[in-house]
Amino acid sequence: MSSVRAESRDPALAPADASVPPAAPVPVDASVPTAQKRLSLAWRALAAVEDPEIPALNIVDLGLIRFVRLQCDGTLDVGLSPTYVGCPATEVIRRSVERALSNAGVGAFALTQVLSPAWTSDWMTPDGRRKLESYGIAPPDRPAASMRDVLRNARPVGCPRCRSTDTECISEFGSTPCKALHRCRTCLEPFEYFKCI
């Protein structure tokens, strides 16, 4: 059995006839990503998962990812919240997350459904709000206003096309339950408003 003594000095500076050869680096299995790399890969993969109802947004922009953490047993635990209980996109998003994490090579992972505290539109990122507006959907007020105020036009919703606040709600329901249909009185264009939840 042989042993190598570790030295604190730089082996490159040791004289050529040094009696103790420099220790060889410990081989690292490149196929096993480090904990930090796994977390980084996971976040990158999650940011690539589009919302199936609003493809301009990803689920990180929406604030659906509550946490990504490494468990003691090495499993990557990902907390995922639905926008609201009963959202028809919830299962599609879950399957997309599983596929994205598997394809990213993050190793063993588990998805945890997080229902409490319930998701709120306040968790949407500033970048997500900008993407919504560019896509033609008025982002929710921040902090969340009551829907009753929005419907009564107490807090007018700005038109994502011309930026006018001379708008009206023409239907409490848009193409999905999380959106309302509005019309701009200035440019006369209809648009959807992502409700404050």
N, C-alpha and C positions, 0 to 999 in steps of 0.2 A: 504494500500500500504506500503510495507516494503522496506527499502533500506539498503544496506550493505556498510559500510565505508571501503575503501581500505586502507591498511596500508603498509608502506614501509618496515617494518621489516619482518623477516622470520616467518611465522605462526607456524612453527615447534618448534621455540624457545620460543613461548608465554607460560606463565604459564597456568597450567591446569584450573584455575578458571577465565580465561580471559573473560571479559564481551562481547567481540565481537568475534563471531566464524569466523574462516578463510573463505574467499570467495571460493565458489566452482568454479572449472574451467568452462569456457564457453564451452558447448558441441560443437564439431566440426563435421560437416557432412563429414564422411570419404569417402562418395561416390563422393564428389566434390573435384577434385584435386586442389591444389593451383596453382597459375599462374606459378611459377617456375617449379612445377612438370609437368604441362601441356606442357611447352616448352621442358623439358627434355624427356618426353614421345614421343613428336612429333619428336624430332631429332633422338631418338632411332628407332622409327618406320620408318622414312625416310631412315636411314642407312641400313635398312633391305630390301629396295626395290632394286632389281637387275635390271641392264640394260638388256632389253630383247634380245639385240643383242650380248652383251658381259657379260654373267652372272658372270664373275669373279669380275666385278665392281658393286658397288651400285651407286645410283644417287647422293649421297653426295660426294663420291670419284670423280665423274665426274664434280662436281661443278654446277650441274643443280639447286640446291636449293639456291635461292638468298637471302631469308630471312625467318625467322619464328618469327612472332611478334604478340603480343596480342593487339587487337583493344579495344577502349574505351567501346564498347558494350559487351566485353567478347569473341568475335569471334577470333579464332586463324587464322591469315592470313599467308598463305604459298606462297611465290613467287617461281614459277617454270619456268625455261627457257628450250626451246628445244635446242639440239645441233646445229641445223640449221633449218630454215623454210622449211617445207616439209619433214622432217625426218619421215619415216614411223613408227618409234617407239613412236612418241610423244603421240598419243592417248592411246597407251597401257600403257605408263609410267604414264600418268595422272590418268587412272583408277586404276592402282596399288597403286598410292599415296593415292587416295581417300579411297580405301579398307584398306590400312595399317593404316591410321589415324583413320578411323572408328573403326577398331579392337583394336587400342591402347587405346581407351577410353579418347581421349583428349577433348571431348566436341565439341561444335559448331566450325566449321572451314570453311574457304573459300580458294580456290586455285586462285591465281592471276597469269595469264600468263605474263611473263616478256620478252619482245622482244628487249628492248633497255636499256642499250647497249647489243648488241648481244653476245651470249655465245662465248667464245674462249677456245681453248684447254689449254691456260695458267691457267685456273681456276681449272684444274684437280689437285687433292691433290698429294703430294709426295707419300703417301701410295697408291693412285690410280695408279700412274705411275709404282710403284713396282709390284702391282698386275697384271697390263697389261703385263709387261715383264715376270713375272712368268707364265702367261697364254700362252705365246708364241707370243705376239703381241708387236712389238717395240713401245714404247711410243713416243708421239710427242716431238720434240725439245722444249727447253724452253730457251728463249722466242720463240714464234712461228716463224719458218723460212718460207720463201715463198715456196710454193709448187714447183715453177719453179726451185728453187735452189736444192730442194730434187730430183726432176726428172732428173736434169742435174748432179746429184751426186756431186754438189759443197759442200754439207754438207752430207757426207755419213751417212747412217742409220746403227746403230750397230745391229748386229744379236742378237736376244734375247736368242739364244741357245748357241752359242760359243763366243759371245761378239766381234767377228771380225767386223771391219768397212770396210772390202773388200766386199761390197755388191753392188747390182745393182737393179734398179727398172725395173721390167719386165711388169708391167701394172699399169696404173694410178688408176685403179679401182680394189678393192678387193671384199670381200663377201658383203660388205655394202658400200654405197657411201662415208663414212667417213674414209675408209681405202684404202691403195694402196698395191699392191702385189710386194714383193721384193724377191731376192734370194741371199743367201750368197755364195760367191765364195770359201770360206774356207771349210765350212762343207757341202756345196752344197744343203742345205735345203732351201725350200721356206718359207717365213714368211710374215705376214701382218704388215703394218706400219700404226699406227693411225695418220692420216694427221693432220698437224697444221692448225687449222681453226681460 
